[in-house]
Amino acid sequence: MNLRRTIMLVTFFAMAHMGFAQLHREEMAGFGSDPIKSLQVYPNPAVEFVSLKFETPHAKLVKLSVHNILGTTVEVETEVLDEHEIRLRVKDLANGYYFISVRDDRTNLKGTFKFLKK
């Protein structure tokens, strides 16, 4: 139990150091040089929903996965609102930090966002 707690604390402080709204991505075709402007994740922290808003029409093309802080994939209900926005229902998730992985093989879009569920 102490090892698990230690791992969780180290991960938490590492995430805090990197910033919770930071995007990690490879260079992608068709997106601007500023990844934060290309894809927005809000609100953060979230209570019921997290929205992903794309500057260009990619919402119907991407594959999403949500992982808890230990790396376990968690199931969330997704809804494509239009070609620019996807909404994830996070209401039933336990409070804590999660990662959203976004991938579109057609455009080489690859990114990971962190968010806090309250």
Phi and psi restraints in degrees (range 20) as a CNS / XPLOR table:
assign (resid 1 and name C) (resid 2 and name N)
       (resid 2 and name CA) (resid 2 and name C) 1.0 -65.9 20.0 2
assign (resid 2 and name N) (resid 2 and name CA)
       (resid 2 and name C) (resid 3 and name N) 1.0 -36.0 20.0 2
assign (resid 2 and name C) (resid 3 and name N)
       (resid 3 and name CA) (resid 3 and name C) 1.0 -64.0 20.0 2
assign (resid 3 and name N) (resid 3 and name CA)
       (resid 3 and name C) (resid 4 and name N) 1.0 -44.3 20.0 2
assign (resid 3 and name C) (resid 4 and name N)
       (resid 4 and name CA) (resid 4 and name C) 1.0 -62.5 20.0 2
assign (resid 4 and name N) (resid 4 and name CA)
       (resid 4 and name C) (resid 5 and name N) 1.0 -43.1 20.0 2
assign (resid 4 and name C) (resid 5 and name N)
       (resid 5 and name CA) (resid 5 and name C) 1.0 -63.3 20.0 2
assign (resid 5 and name N) (resid 5 and name CA)
       (resid 5 and name C) (resid 6 and name N) 1.0 -41.6 20.0 2
assign (resid 5 and name C) (resid 6 and name N)
       (resid 6 and name CA) (resid 6 and name C) 1.0 -62.7 20.0 2
assign (resid 6 and name N) (resid 6 and name CA)
       (resid 6 and name C) (resid 7 and name N) 1.0 -44.0 20.0 2
assign (resid 6 and name C) (resid 7 and name N)
       (resid 7 and name CA) (resid 7 and name C) 1.0 -62.1 20.0 2
assign (resid 7 and name N) (resid 7 and name CA)
       (resid 7 and name C) (resid 8 and name N) 1.0 -42.9 20.0 2
assign (resid 7 and name C) (resid 8 and name N)
       (resid 8 and name CA) (resid 8 and name C) 1.0 -64.0 20.0 2
assign (resid 8 and name N) (resid 8 and name CA)
       (resid 8 and name C) (resid 9 and name N) 1.0 -41.3 20.0 2
assign (resid 8 and name C) (resid 9 and name N)
       (resid 9 and name CA) (resid 9 and name C) 1.0 -65.9 20.0 2
assign (resid 9 and name N) (resid 9 and name CA)
       (resid 9 and name C) (resid 10 and name N) 1.0 -43.1 20.0 2
assign (resid 9 and name C) (resid 10 and name N)
       (resid 10 and name CA) (resid 10 and name C) 1.0 -62.1 20.0 2
assign (resid 10 and name N) (resid 10 and name CA)
       (resid 10 and name C) (resid 11 and name N) 1.0 -43.7 20.0 2
assign (resid 10 and name C) (resid 11 and name N)
       (resid 11 and name CA) (resid 11 and name C) 1.0 -63.2 20.0 2
assign (resid 11 and name N) (resid 11 and name CA)
       (resid 11 and name C) (resid 12 and name N) 1.0 -43.1 20.0 2
assign (resid 11 and name C) (resid 12 and name N)
       (resid 12 and name CA) (resid 12 and name C) 1.0 -59.1 20.0 2
assign (resid 12 and name N) (resid 12 and name CA)
       (resid 12 and name C) (resid 13 and name N) 1.0 -48.4 20.0 2
assign (resid 12 and name C) (resid 13 and name N)
       (resid 13 and name CA) (resid 13 and name C) 1.0 -68.0 20.0 2
assign (resid 13 and name N) (resid 13 and name CA)
       (resid 13 and name C) (resid 14 and name N) 1.0 -32.6 20.0 2
assign (resid 13 and name C) (resid 14 and name N)
       (resid 14 and name CA) (resid 14 and name C) 1.0 -65.2 20.0 2
assign (resid 14 and name N) (resid 14 and name CA)
       (resid 14 and name C) (resid 15 and name N) 1.0 -42.6 20.0 2
assign (resid 14 and name C) (resid 15 and name N)
       (resid 15 and name CA) (resid 15 and name C) 1.0 -64.9 20.0 2
assign (resid 15 and name N) (resid 15 and name CA)
       (resid 15 and name C) (resid 16 and name N) 1.0 -41.1 20.0 2
assign (resid 15 and name C) (resid 16 and name N)
       (resid 16 and name CA) (resid 16 and name C) 1.0 -62.4 20.0 2
assign (resid 16 and name N) (resid 16 and name CA)
       (resid 16 and name C) (resid 17 and name N) 1.0 -37.6 20.0 2
assign (resid 16 and name C) (resid 17 and name N)
       (resid 17 and name CA) (resid 17 and name C) 1.0 -67.4 20.0 2
assign (resid 17 and name N) (resid 17 and name CA)
       (resid 17 and name C) (resid 18 and name N) 1.0 -37.3 20.0 2
assign (resid 17 and name C) (resid 18 and name N)
       (resid 18 and name CA) (resid 18 and name C) 1.0 -79.7 20.0 2
assign (resid 18 and name N) (resid 18 and name CA)
       (resid 18 and name C) (resid 19 and name N) 1.0 -24.4 20.0 2
assign (resid 18 and name C) (resid 19 and name N)
       (resid 19 and name CA) (resid 19 and name C) 1.0 98.0 20.0 2
assign (resid 19 and name N) (resid 19 and name CA)
       (resid 19 and name C) (resid 20 and name N) 1.0 131.9 20.0 2
assign (resid 19 and name C) (resid 20 and name N)
       (resid 20 and name CA) (resid 20 and name C) 1.0 -76.7 20.0 2
assign (resid 20 and name N) (resid 20 and name CA)
       (resid 20 and name C) (resid 21 and name N) 1.0 -19.3 20.0 2
assign (resid 20 and name C) (resid 21 and name N)
       (resid 21 and name CA) (resid 21 and name C) 1.0 -105.3 20.0 2
assign (resid 21 and name N) (resid 21 and name CA)
       (resid 21 and name C) (resid 22 and name N) 1.0 17.0 20.0 2
assign (resid 21 and name C) (resid 22 and name N)
       (resid 22 and name CA) (resid 22 and name C) 1.0 -75.7 20.0 2
assign (resid 22 and name N) (resid 22 and name CA)
       (resid 22 and name C) (resid 23 and name N) 1.0 140.6 20.0 2
assign (resid 22 and name C) (resid 23 and name N)
       (resid 23 and name CA) (resid 23 and name C) 1.0 -108.4 20.0 2
assign (resid 23 and name N) (resid 23 and name CA)
       (resid 23 and name C) (resid 24 and name N) 1.0 131.7 20.0 2
assign (resid 23 and name C) (resid 24 and name N)
       (resid 24 and name CA) (resid 24 and name C) 1.0 -108.2 20.0 2
assign (resid 24 and name N) (resid 24 and name CA)
       (resid 24 and name C) (resid 25 and name N) 1.0 127.9 20.0 2
assign (resid 24 and name C) (resid 25 and name N)
       (resid 25 and name CA) (resid 25 and name C) 1.0 -157.1 20.0 2
assign (resid 25 and name N) (resid 25 and name CA)
       (resid 25 and name C) (resid 26 and name N) 1.0 161.8 20.0 2
assign (resid 25 and name C) (resid 26 and name N)
       (resid 26 and name CA) (resid 26 and name C) 1.0 -91.6 20.0 2
assign (resid 26 and name N) (resid 26 and name CA)
       (resid 26 and name C) (resid 27 and name N) 1.0 162.8 20.0 2
assign (resid 26 and name C) (resid 27 and name N)
       (resid 27 and name CA) (resid 27 and name C) 1.0 -59.6 20.0 2
assign (resid 27 and name N) (resid 27 and name CA)
       (resid 27 and name C) (resid 28 and name N) 1.0 137.8 20.0 2
assign (resid 27 and name C) (resid 28 and name N)
       (resid 28 and name CA) (resid 28 and name C) 1.0 -130.6 20.0 2
assign (resid 28 and name N) (resid 28 and name CA)
       (resid 28 and name C) (resid 29 and name N) 1.0 145.0 20.0 2
assign (resid 28 and name C) (resid 29 and name N)
       (resid 29 and name CA) (resid 29 and name C) 1.0 -72.5 20.0 2
assign (resid 29 and name N) (resid 29 and name CA)
       (resid 29 and name C) (resid 30 and name N) 1.0 139.1 20.0 2
assign (resid 29 and name C) (resid 30 and name N)
       (resid 30 and name CA) (resid 30 and name C) 1.0 85.0 20.0 2
assign (resid 30 and name N) (resid 30 and name CA)
       (resid 30 and name C) (resid 31 and name N) 1.0 4.5 20.0 2
assign (resid 30 and name C) (resid 31 and name N)
       (resid 31 and name CA) (resid 31 and name C) 1.0 -117.9 20.0 2
assign (resid 31 and name N) (resid 31 and name CA)
       (resid 31 and name C) (resid 32 and name N) 1.0 153.2 20.0 2
assign (resid 31 and name C) (resid 32 and name N)
       (resid 32 and name CA) (resid 32 and name C) 1.0 -69.7 20.0 2
assign (resid 32 and name N) (resid 32 and name CA)
       (resid 32 and name C) (resid 33 and name N) 1.0 176.8 20.0 2
assign (resid 32 and name C) (resid 33 and name N)
       (resid 33 and name CA) (resid 33 and name C) 1.0 -76.5 20.0 2
assign (resid 33 and name N) (resid 33 and name CA)
       (resid 33 and name C) (resid 34 and name N) 1.0 -18.8 20.0 2
assign (resid 33 and name C) (resid 34 and name N)
       (resid 34 and name CA) (resid 34 and name C) 1.0 -100.6 20.0 2
assign (resid 34 and name N) (resid 34 and name CA)
       (resid 34 and name C) (resid 35 and name N) 1.0 105.9 20.0 2
assign (resid 34 and name C) (resid 35 and name N)
       (resid 35 and name CA) (resid 35 and name C) 1.0 -64.1 20.0 2
assign (resid 35 and name N) (resid 35 and name CA)
       (resid 35 and name C) (resid 36 and name N) 1.0 -28.8 20.0 2
assign (resid 35 and name C) (resid 36 and name N)
       (resid 36 and name CA) (resid 36 and name C) 1.0 -65.8 20.0 2
assign (resid 36 and name N) (resid 36 and name CA)
       (resid 36 and name C) (resid 37 and name N) 1.0 -35.4 20.0 2
assign (resid 36 and name C) (resid 37 and name N)
       (resid 37 and name CA) (resid 37 and name C) 1.0 -75.8 20.0 2
assign (resid 37 and name N) (resid 37 and name CA)
       (resid 37 and name C) (resid 38 and name N) 1.0 -25.6 20.0 2
assign (resid 37 and name C) (resid 38 and name N)
       (resid 38 and name CA) (resid 38 and name C) 1.0 -75.2 20.0 2
assign (resid 38 and name N) (resid 38 and name CA)
       (resid 38 and name C) (resid 39 and name N) 1.0 -34.1 20.0 2
assign (resid 38 and name C) (resid 39 and name N)
       (resid 39 and name CA) (resid 39 and name C) 1.0 -145.4 20.0 2
assign (resid 39 and name N) (resid 39 and name CA)
       (resid 39 and name C) (resid 40 and name N) 1.0 124.2 20.0 2
assign (resid 39 and name C) (resid 40 and name N)
       (resid 40 and name CA) (resid 40 and name C) 1.0 -112.8 20.0 2
assign (resid 40 and name N) (resid 40 and name CA)
       (resid 40 and name C) (resid 41 and name N) 1.0 138.4 20.0 2
assign (resid 40 and name C) (resid 41 and name N)
       (resid 41 and name CA) (resid 41 and name C) 1.0 -119.8 20.0 2
assign (resid 41 and name N) (resid 41 and name CA)
       (resid 41 and name C) (resid 42 and name N) 1.0 121.7 20.0 2
assign (resid 41 and name C) (resid 42 and name N)
       (resid 42 and name CA) (resid 42 and name C) 1.0 -154.5 20.0 2
assign (resid 42 and name N) (resid 42 and name CA)
       (resid 42 and name C) (resid 43 and name N) 1.0 160.2 20.0 2
assign (resid 42 and name C) (resid 43 and name N)
       (resid 43 and name CA) (resid 43 and name C) 1.0 -75.5 20.0 2
assign (resid 43 and name N) (resid 43 and name CA)
       (resid 43 and name C) (resid 44 and name N) 1.0 159.0 20.0 2
assign (resid 43 and name C) (resid 44 and name N)
       (resid 44 and name CA) (resid 44 and name C) 1.0 -142.4 20.0 2
assign (resid 44 and name N) (resid 44 and name CA)
       (resid 44 and name C) (resid 45 and name N) 1.0 107.4 20.0 2
assign (resid 44 and name C) (resid 45 and name N)
       (resid 45 and name CA) (resid 45 and name C) 1.0 -76.3 20.0 2
assign (resid 45 and name N) (resid 45 and name CA)
       (resid 45 and name C) (resid 46 and name N) 1.0 159.3 20.0 2
assign (resid 45 and name C) (resid 46 and name N)
       (resid 46 and name CA) (resid 46 and name C) 1.0 -115.7 20.0 2
assign (resid 46 and name N) (resid 46 and name CA)
       (resid 46 and name C) (resid 47 and name N) 1.0 151.0 20.0 2
assign (resid 46 and name C) (resid 47 and name N)
       (resid 47 and name CA) (resid 47 and name C) 1.0 -114.6 20.0 2
assign (resid 47 and name N) (resid 47 and name CA)
       (resid 47 and name C) (resid 48 and name N) 1.0 -53.2 20.0 2
assign (resid 47 and name C) (resid 48 and name N)
       (resid 48 and name CA) (resid 48 and name C) 1.0 -111.3 20.0 2
assign (resid 48 and name N) (resid 48 and name CA)
       (resid 48 and name C) (resid 49 and name N) 1.0 -43.1 20.0 2
assign (resid 48 and name C) (resid 49 and name N)
       (resid 49 and name CA) (resid 49 and name C) 1.0 -135.4 20.0 2
assign (resid 49 and name N) (resid 49 and name CA)
       (resid 49 and name C) (resid 50 and name N) 1.0 153.0 20.0 2
assign (resid 49 and name C) (resid 50 and name N)
       (resid 50 and name CA) (resid 50 and name C) 1.0 -123.0 20.0 2
assign (resid 50 and name N) (resid 50 and name CA)
       (resid 50 and name C) (resid 51 and name N) 1.0 131.8 20.0 2
assign (resid 50 and name C) (resid 51 and name N)
       (resid 51 and name CA) (resid 51 and name C) 1.0 -108.7 20.0 2
assign (resid 51 and name N) (resid 51 and name CA)
       (resid 51 and name C) (resid 52 and name N) 1.0 142.5 20.0 2
assign (resid 51 and name C) (resid 52 and name N)
       (resid 52 and name CA) (resid 52 and name C) 1.0 -115.3 20.0 2
assign (resid 52 and name N) (resid 52 and name CA)
       (resid 52 and name C) (resid 53 and name N) 1.0 120.0 20.0 2
assign (resid 52 and name C) (resid 53 and name N)
       (resid 53 and name CA) (resid 53 and name C) 1.0 -116.4 20.0 2
assign (resid 53 and name N) (resid 53 and name CA)
       (resid 53 and name C) (resid 54 and name N) 1.0 122.8 20.0 2
assign (resid 53 and name C) (resid 54 and name N)
       (resid 54 and name CA) (resid 54 and name C) 1.0 -97.5 20.0 2
assign (resid 54 and name N) (resid 54 and name CA)
       (resid 54 and name C) (resid 55 and name N) 1.0 138.1 20.0 2
assign (resid 54 and name C) (resid 55 and name N)
       (resid 55 and name CA) (resid 55 and name C) 1.0 -68.3 20.0 2
assign (resid 55 and name N) (resid 55 and name CA)
       (resid 55 and name C) (resid 56 and name N) 1.0 -34.8 20.0 2
assign (resid 55 and name C) (resid 56 and name N)
       (resid 56 and name CA) (resid 56 and name C) 1.0 -111.9 20.0 2
assign (resid 56 and name N) (resid 56 and name CA)
       (resid 56 and name C) (resid 57 and name N) 1.0 161.6 20.0 2
assign (resid 56 and name C) (resid 57 and name N)
       (resid 57 and name CA) (resid 57 and name C) 1.0 -74.9 20.0 2
assign (resid 57 and name N) (resid 57 and name CA)
       (resid 57 and name C) (resid 58 and name N) 1.0 84.1 20.0 2
assign (resid 57 and name C) (resid 58 and name N)
       (resid 58 and name CA) (resid 58 and name C) 1.0 -118.9 20.0 2
assign (resid 58 and name N) (resid 58 and name CA)
       (resid 58 and name C) (resid 59 and name N) 1.0 -4.8 20.0 2
assign (resid 58 and name C) (resid 59 and name N)
       (resid 59 and name CA) (resid 59 and name C) 1.0 -57.2 20.0 2
assign (resid 59 and name N) (resid 59 and name CA)
       (resid 59 and name C) (resid 60 and name N) 1.0 -37.2 20.0 2
assign (resid 59 and name C) (resid 60 and name N)
       (resid 60 and name CA) (resid 60 and name C) 1.0 -80.6 20.0 2
assign (resid 60 and name N) (resid 60 and name CA)
       (resid 60 and name C) (resid 61 and name N) 1.0 -9.4 20.0 2
assign (resid 60 and name C) (resid 61 and name N)
       (resid 61 and name CA) (resid 61 and name C) 1.0 -101.4 20.0 2
assign (resid 61 and name N) (resid 61 and name CA)
       (resid 61 and name C) (resid 62 and name N) 1.0 -19.2 20.0 2
assign (resid 61 and name C) (resid 62 and name N)
       (resid 62 and name CA) (resid 62 and name C) 1.0 -83.9 20.0 2
assign (resid 62 and name N) (resid 62 and name CA)
       (resid 62 and name C) (resid 63 and name N) 1.0 155.4 20.0 2
assign (resid 62 and name C) (resid 63 and name N)
       (resid 63 and name CA) (resid 63 and name C) 1.0 -109.6 20.0 2
assign (resid 63 and name N) (resid 63 and name CA)
       (resid 63 and name C) (resid 64 and name N) 1.0 131.7 20.0 2
assign (resid 63 and name C) (resid 64 and name N)
       (resid 64 and name CA) (resid 64 and name C) 1.0 -116.8 20.0 2
assign (resid 64 and name N) (resid 64 and name CA)
       (resid 64 and name C) (resid 65 and name N) 1.0 147.5 20.0 2
assign (resid 64 and name C) (resid 65 and name N)
       (resid 65 and name CA) (resid 65 and name C) 1.0 -143.8 20.0 2
assign (resid 65 and name N) (resid 65 and name CA)
       (resid 65 and name C) (resid 66 and name N) 1.0 146.1 20.0 2
assign (resid 65 and name C) (resid 66 and name N)
       (resid 66 and name CA) (resid 66 and name C) 1.0 -118.1 20.0 2
assign (resid 66 and name N) (resid 66 and name CA)
       (resid 66 and name C) (resid 67 and name N) 1.0 133.4 20.0 2
assign (resid 66 and name C) (resid 67 and name N)
       (resid 67 and name CA) (resid 67 and name C) 1.0 -127.7 20.0 2
assign (resid 67 and name N) (resid 67 and name CA)
       (resid 67 and name C) (resid 68 and name N) 1.0 145.0 20.0 2
assign (resid 67 and name C) (resid 68 and name N)
       (resid 68 and name CA) (resid 68 and name C) 1.0 -80.7 20.0 2
assign (resid 68 and name N) (resid 68 and name CA)
       (resid 68 and name C) (resid 69 and name N) 1.0 -179.0 20.0 2
assign (resid 68 and name C) (resid 69 and name N)
       (resid 69 and name CA) (resid 69 and name C) 1.0 -65.5 20.0 2
assign (resid 69 and name N) (resid 69 and name CA)
       (resid 69 and name C) (resid 70 and name N) 1.0 -20.5 20.0 2
assign (resid 69 and name C) (resid 70 and name N)
       (resid 70 and name CA) (resid 70 and name C) 1.0 -89.7 20.0 2
assign (resid 70 and name N) (resid 70 and name CA)
       (resid 70 and name C) (resid 71 and name N) 1.0 -2.4 20.0 2
assign (resid 70 and name C) (resid 71 and name N)
       (resid 71 and name CA) (resid 71 and name C) 1.0 94.0 20.0 2
assign (resid 71 and name N) (resid 71 and name CA)
       (resid 71 and name C) (resid 72 and name N) 1.0 1.0 20.0 2
assign (resid 71 and name C) (resid 72 and name N)
       (resid 72 and name CA) (resid 72 and name C) 1.0 -76.4 20.0 2
assign (resid 72 and name N) (resid 72 and name CA)
       (resid 72 and name C) (resid 73 and name N) 1.0 132.4 20.0 2
assign (resid 72 and name C) (resid 73 and name N)
       (resid 73 and name CA) (resid 73 and name C) 1.0 -70.9 20.0 2
assign (resid 73 and name N) (resid 73 and name CA)
       (resid 73 and name C) (resid 74 and name N) 1.0 131.7 20.0 2
assign (resid 73 and name C) (resid 74 and name N)
       (resid 74 and name CA) (resid 74 and name C) 1.0 -115.4 20.0 2
assign (resid 74 and name N) (resid 74 and name CA)
       (resid 74 and name C) (resid 75 and name N) 1.0 145.5 20.0 2
assign (resid 74 and name C) (resid 75 and name N)
       (resid 75 and name CA) (resid 75 and name C) 1.0 -86.8 20.0 2
assign (resid 75 and name N) (resid 75 and name CA)
       (resid 75 and name C) (resid 76 and name N) 1.0 130.9 20.0 2
assign (resid 75 and name C) (resid 76 and name N)
       (resid 76 and name CA) (resid 76 and name C) 1.0 -135.5 20.0 2
assign (resid 76 and name N) (resid 76 and name CA)
       (resid 76 and name C) (resid 77 and name N) 1.0 149.4 20.0 2
assign (resid 76 and name C) (resid 77 and name N)
       (resid 77 and name CA) (resid 77 and name C) 1.0 -78.7 20.0 2
assign (resid 77 and name N) (resid 77 and name CA)
       (resid 77 and name C) (resid 78 and name N) 1.0 130.2 20.0 2
assign (resid 77 and name C) (resid 78 and name N)
       (resid 78 and name CA) (resid 78 and name C) 1.0 -115.5 20.0 2
assign (resid 78 and name N) (resid 78 and name CA)
       (resid 78 and name C) (resid 79 and name N) 1.0 148.3 20.0 2
assign (resid 78 and name C) (resid 79 and name N)
       (resid 79 and name CA) (resid 79 and name C) 1.0 -138.8 20.0 2
assign (resid 79 and name N) (resid 79 and name CA)
       (resid 79 and name C) (resid 80 and name N) 1.0 121.5 20.0 2
assign (resid 79 and name C) (resid 80 and name N)
       (resid 80 and name CA) (resid 80 and name C) 1.0 -82.9 20.0 2
assign (resid 80 and name N) (resid 80 and name CA)
       (resid 80 and name C) (resid 81 and name N) 1.0 111.1 20.0 2
assign (resid 80 and name C) (resid 81 and name N)
       (resid 81 and name CA) (resid 81 and name C) 1.0 -78.2 20.0 2
assign (resid 81 and name N) (resid 81 and name CA)
       (resid 81 and name C) (resid 82 and name N) 1.0 -39.9 20.0 2
assign (resid 81 and name C) (resid 82 and name N)
       (resid 82 and name CA) (resid 82 and name C) 1.0 -162.4 20.0 2
assign (resid 82 and name N) (resid 82 and name CA)
       (resid 82 and name C) (resid 83 and name N) 1.0 -169.7 20.0 2
assign (resid 82 and name C) (resid 83 and name N)
       (resid 83 and name CA) (resid 83 and name C) 1.0 -74.1 20.0 2
assign (resid 83 and name N) (resid 83 and name CA)
       (resid 83 and name C) (resid 84 and name N) 1.0 -4.5 20.0 2
assign (resid 83 and name C) (resid 84 and name N)
       (resid 84 and name CA) (resid 84 and name C) 1.0 -112.8 20.0 2
assign (resid 84 and name N) (resid 84 and name CA)
       (resid 84 and name C) (resid 85 and name N) 1.0 -9.2 20.0 2
assign (resid 84 and name C) (resid 85 and name N)
       (resid 85 and name CA) (resid 85 and name C) 1.0 -143.2 20.0 2
assign (resid 85 and name N) (resid 85 and name CA)
       (resid 85 and name C) (resid 86 and name N) 1.0 138.0 20.0 2
assign (resid 85 and name C) (resid 86 and name N)
       (resid 86 and name CA) (resid 86 and name C) 1.0 -124.4 20.0 2
assign (resid 86 and name N) (resid 86 and name CA)
       (resid 86 and name C) (resid 87 and name N) 1.0 141.7 20.0 2
assign (resid 86 and name C) (resid 87 and name N)
       (resid 87 and name CA) (resid 87 and name C) 1.0 -120.0 20.0 2
assign (resid 87 and name N) (resid 87 and name CA)
       (resid 87 and name C) (resid 88 and name N) 1.0 132.8 20.0 2
assign (resid 87 and name C) (resid 88 and name N)
       (resid 88 and name CA) (resid 88 and name C) 1.0 -108.8 20.0 2
assign (resid 88 and name N) (resid 88 and name CA)
       (resid 88 and name C) (resid 89 and name N) 1.0 132.1 20.0 2
assign (resid 88 and name C) (resid 89 and name N)
       (resid 89 and name CA) (resid 89 and name C) 1.0 -89.2 20.0 2
assign (resid 89 and name N) (resid 89 and name CA)
       (resid 89 and name C) (resid 90 and name N) 1.0 110.1 20.0 2
assign (resid 89 and name C) (resid 90 and name N)
       (resid 90 and name CA) (resid 90 and name C) 1.0 -110.1 20.0 2
assign (resid 90 and name N) (resid 90 and name CA)
       (resid 90 and name C) (resid 91 and name N) 1.0 5.9 20.0 2
assign (resid 90 and name C) (resid 91 and name N)
       (resid 91 and name CA) (resid 91 and name C) 1.0 -53.4 20.0 2
assign (resid 91 and name N) (resid 91 and name CA)
       (resid 91 and name C) (resid 92 and name N) 1.0 -38.7 20.0 2
assign (resid 91 and name C) (resid 92 and name N)
       (resid 92 and name CA) (resid 92 and name C) 1.0 -87.4 20.0 2
assign (resid 92 and name N) (resid 92 and name CA)
       (resid 92 and name C) (resid 93 and name N) 1.0 -1.2 20.0 2
assign (resid 92 and name C) (resid 93 and name N)
       (resid 93 and name CA) (resid 93 and name C) 1.0 -76.9 20.0 2
assign (resid 93 and name N) (resid 93 and name CA)
       (resid 93 and name C) (resid 94 and name N) 1.0 150.5 20.0 2
assign (resid 93 and name C) (resid 94 and name N)
       (resid 94 and name CA) (resid 94 and name C) 1.0 -67.4 20.0 2
assign (resid 94 and name N) (resid 94 and name CA)
       (resid 94 and name C) (resid 95 and name N) 1.0 151.6 20.0 2
assign (resid 94 and name C) (resid 95 and name N)
       (resid 95 and name CA) (resid 95 and name C) 1.0 -61.6 20.0 2
assign (resid 95 and name N) (resid 95 and name CA)
       (resid 95 and name C) (resid 96 and name N) 1.0 140.8 20.0 2
assign (resid 95 and name C) (resid 96 and name N)
       (resid 96 and name CA) (resid 96 and name C) 1.0 149.4 20.0 2
assign (resid 96 and name N) (resid 96 and name CA)
       (resid 96 and name C) (resid 97 and name N) 1.0 -170.2 20.0 2
assign (resid 96 and name C) (resid 97 and name N)
       (resid 97 and name CA) (resid 97 and name C) 1.0 -96.8 20.0 2
assign (resid 97 and name N) (resid 97 and name CA)
       (resid 97 and name C) (resid 98 and name N) 1.0 142.4 20.0 2
assign (resid 97 and name C) (resid 98 and name N)
       (resid 98 and name CA) (resid 98 and name C) 1.0 -138.3 20.0 2
assign (resid 98 and name N) (resid 98 and name CA)
       (resid 98 and name C) (resid 99 and name N) 1.0 159.9 20.0 2
assign (resid 98 and name C) (resid 99 and name N)
       (resid 99 and name CA) (resid 99 and name C) 1.0 -118.8 20.0 2
assign (resid 99 and name N) (resid 99 and name CA)
       (resid 99 and name C) (resid 100 and name N) 1.0 137.2 20.0 2
assign (resid 99 and name C) (resid 100 and name N)
       (resid 100 and name CA) (resid 100 and name C) 1.0 -110.4 20.0 2
assign (resid 100 and name N) (resid 100 and name CA)
       (resid 100 and name C) (resid 101 and name N) 1.0 119.6 20.0 2
assign (resid 100 and name C) (resid 101 and name N)
       (resid 101 and name CA) (resid 101 and name C) 1.0 -98.0 20.0 2
assign (resid 101 and name N) (resid 101 and name CA)
       (resid 101 and name C) (resid 102 and name N) 1.0 129.0 20.0 2
assign (resid 101 and name C) (resid 102 and name N)
       (resid 102 and name CA) (resid 102 and name C) 1.0 -118.3 20.0 2
assign (resid 102 and name N) (resid 102 and name CA)
       (resid 102 and name C) (resid 103 and name N) 1.0 132.9 20.0 2
assign (resid 102 and name C) (resid 103 and name N)
       (resid 103 and name CA) (resid 103 and name C) 1.0 -146.2 20.0 2
assign (resid 103 and name N) (resid 103 and name CA)
       (resid 103 and name C) (resid 104 and name N) 1.0 135.5 20.0 2
assign (resid 103 and name C) (resid 104 and name N)
       (resid 104 and name CA) (resid 104 and name C) 1.0 -137.3 20.0 2
assign (resid 104 and name N) (resid 104 and name CA)
       (resid 104 and name C) (resid 105 and name N) 1.0 104.3 20.0 2
assign (resid 104 and name C) (resid 105 and name N)
       (resid 105 and name CA) (resid 105 and name C) 1.0 -65.1 20.0 2
assign (resid 105 and name N) (resid 105 and name CA)
       (resid 105 and name C) (resid 106 and name N) 1.0 -28.0 20.0 2
assign (resid 105 and name C) (resid 106 and name N)
       (resid 106 and name CA) (resid 106 and name C) 1.0 -65.8 20.0 2
assign (resid 106 and name N) (resid 106 and name CA)
       (resid 106 and name C) (resid 107 and name N) 1.0 -39.6 20.0 2
assign (resid 106 and name C) (resid 107 and name N)
       (resid 107 and name CA) (resid 107 and name C) 1.0 -109.0 20.0 2
assign (resid 107 and name N) (resid 107 and name CA)
       (resid 107 and name C) (resid 108 and name N) 1.0 3.4 20.0 2
assign (resid 107 and name C) (resid 108 and name N)
       (resid 108 and name CA) (resid 108 and name C) 1.0 63.6 20.0 2
assign (resid 108 and name N) (resid 108 and name CA)
       (resid 108 and name C) (resid 109 and name N) 1.0 23.8 20.0 2
assign (resid 108 and name C) (resid 109 and name N)
       (resid 109 and name CA) (resid 109 and name C) 1.0 -71.4 20.0 2
assign (resid 109 and name N) (resid 109 and name CA)
       (resid 109 and name C) (resid 110 and name N) 1.0 123.2 20.0 2
assign (resid 109 and name C) (resid 110 and name N)
       (resid 110 and name CA) (resid 110 and name C) 1.0 -143.1 20.0 2
assign (resid 110 and name N) (resid 110 and name CA)
       (resid 110 and name C) (resid 111 and name N) 1.0 124.2 20.0 2
assign (resid 110 and name C) (resid 111 and name N)
       (resid 111 and name CA) (resid 111 and name C) 1.0 -156.5 20.0 2
assign (resid 111 and name N) (resid 111 and name CA)
       (resid 111 and name C) (resid 112 and name N) 1.0 156.6 20.0 2
assign (resid 111 and name C) (resid 112 and name N)
       (resid 112 and name CA) (resid 112 and name C) 1.0 -131.8 20.0 2
assign (resid 112 and name N) (resid 112 and name CA)
       (resid 112 and name C) (resid 113 and name N) 1.0 127.2 20.0 2
assign (resid 112 and name C) (resid 113 and name N)
       (resid 113 and name CA) (resid 113 and name C) 1.0 -116.1 20.0 2
assign (resid 113 and name N) (resid 113 and name CA)
       (resid 113 and name C) (resid 114 and name N) 1.0 147.3 20.0 2
assign (resid 113 and name C) (resid 114 and name N)
       (resid 114 and name CA) (resid 114 and name C) 1.0 -106.7 20.0 2
assign (resid 114 and name N) (resid 114 and name CA)
       (resid 114 and name C) (resid 115 and name N) 1.0 144.7 20.0 2
assign (resid 114 and name C) (resid 115 and name N)
       (resid 115 and name CA) (resid 115 and name C) 1.0 -147.0 20.0 2
assign (resid 115 and name N) (resid 115 and name CA)
       (resid 115 and name C) (resid 116 and name N) 1.0 157.7 20.0 2
assign (resid 115 and name C) (resid 116 and name N)
       (resid 116 and name CA) (resid 116 and name C) 1.0 -105.6 20.0 2
assign (resid 116 and name N) (resid 116 and name CA)
       (resid 116 and name C) (resid 117 and name N) 1.0 126.8 20.0 2
assign (resid 116 and name C) (resid 117 and name N)
       (resid 117 and name CA) (resid 117 and name C) 1.0 -96.4 20.0 2
assign (resid 117 and name N) (resid 117 and name CA)
       (resid 117 and name C) (resid 118 and name N) 1.0 122.4 20.0 2
